[in-house]
């Protein structure tokens, strides 16, 4: 375990009423003025800064007014699911009665607006296609739609290539020339902003009065925005932190979608204490399980239904799929270990990204294999197996700081003839390519991985906010930190480090280390480290430890106590 302490920045410009430790934490994360701490909805950036939003709104207004068939085409991950659900419900609230959605099945269609999914939309009499969380790199799909006379509105957040698809309107903060100050919106954030702009235009036109409809309160959908934003691991800049905070407030106060409530309840979490990381590690994976093992339409239905009983039914199914996903991965690990034994990699000469291929690799284990190699060598890794004689299927796993789907998208933009299909999210992705292109792919993957990671430490380094003092080991300060979020990608939850006396240690749940540690001040604190190396722990010879930890609040049998969530532990 290697711990580096975060460089301290001047915090004097931040409000005096803040806890001094929290002031320092904020300053060290780039908070330069008090206004950046404003988490009210009024502090959100305005939609008029988004390039293409006026054109997109104009097309949607016409479509709704003339009852044109609108098909929303999403993606099969949590961001895509929340984007789709939000767009569908927003259109209903706007008075649209002729719209539906399609999500490509990952096993049949692959990612995004492909020509094949356009054909399905055409069969459903689509007159307008609106993409969410995809489309900026779907040149062939957009061309196919246009050739069939279908209007195409692209809403996306991924990096654009030098050229853009021939869509009728494109809303994407990362397209060339867009002045929107937050480039980190998730797909669901872009969809939300478009719907804000659409509501404003319809209201200005007197549409809601004419139709006898209430002006929609789109804030009711912020729980979806928060979920998709956190699950897609986009950086939590000032604007995204507002979106996530507002969504969490709705969830905590039981004002969220029945589907989100049901997933949280089935997972055994308390809604009133939910934090951003719970969206990423509890809700997101259960939603994603539908897209991995079944059909993401199941997840979208869960998010859209107003029926609590139906929501509960689907949430139980999603939980079951998530358990099945875990079991499948667990059963495949032994095969992955065998595959690892056959690899001969020299750590000193490793490139910034690893590409693994053997003719006898099995499709079923390449994801686990890529994950194991990524963990061992701390580099983004792609393992390939044969899909057929001429085509390879790859599974990619990444490290914090490198969005692997965006990297694949960048390769596809720069070198459009190498990859066949691809899709995925920040930490995991899948792709296919012709066997003959493997060498060329490996070369450009190494190149672009290095461009993205050349200034990033390629080791399992933990960045700490330093040592805590005796007076900081309190429930009040732990609660202060939780409420000071949301924490997440680009705005990490505070992590501390220090030396402690090890009073007690034991395994719980077969691979988790439960400890009682004593601070130098004499304070006794519970601590837990998940998934420890069983070759090292428990360690009967160890009396003192150096640990990197987060402050947590543990509730057990009605008792509330302070707990250290250990991210790294080493014997002294």
Secondary structure, 3 states (H helix, E strand, C coil): CEEEECCCCCCCCCCCCCCHHHHHHHHHCCCCCHHHHCCCHHHCCCHHHCCCHHHHHHHHHHHHHCCCCEEEEECCCHHHHHHHHHHHHHHHHCCCCCEEEEECCCCCCCCCCCHHHHHHHHHCCCCEEEEECCCCCCHHHHHHHHHCCCEEEEECCCCCCCCCCCCCEEECCCCCCCCCCCCCCCHHHHHHHHHHHHHHHHHHCCHHHHHCCCCCCHHHHHHHHHHHHHHCCCCCCHHHHHHHHHHHHHHHCCCCCHHHHHHHHHCCCCHHHCCHHHHHHHHHHHHHHHHHHCCCHHHHHHHHCCCHHHHHHHHHHHHHHHHHHHHHHHHHHHHHHHHHHCCCCCHHHCCCEEEEECCCCCHHHHHHHHHHHHHHHCCEEEEEEECCCCEEEEEEECCCCCCHHHHHHHHHHHCCCCCCEEEECCCEEEEEEEHHHHHHHHHHHHHHHHHHHCCCCCCCEEEECCCCCHHHCCHHHHHHHHHCCCCECCECCCCEEEEEEEEEEEEECCCEEEEEEECCCCCEEEEEECCCCCCCCCCCCCCEEEEEEEEEEEEECCEEEEEEEEEEEEEC
